[in-house]
Amino acid sequence: MPPQGANAEFGDEGGYGPARLLDVGTVRIVATALDMLDVDALRDRFDPGALGAANIYPGGRVGSRR
């Protein structure tokens, strides 16, 4: 039986915590919030140096901009 609930954990822990299964209502809320983001504004605010200084994604590809 698949996991139940709005934020049900399932599967093996993959280094970032267990995967989570979201219910349709939660997905709609997240999708609506993402739709309101201005991609160009986010791109302008992206600062790989600040991410590195804050030790966010250490050793990752914070410098790549798409």
HELIX and SHEET records of a PDB file:
HELIX    1   1 VAL A   24  ASP A   35  1                                  12    
HELIX    2   2 VAL A   39  ARG A   45  1                                   7    
HELIX    3   3 PRO A   48  ALA A   53  1                                   6    
SHEET    1   A 2 ASN A   7  PHE A  10  0                                        
SHEET    2   A 2 ALA A  19  LEU A  22 -1                                        
END                                                                             
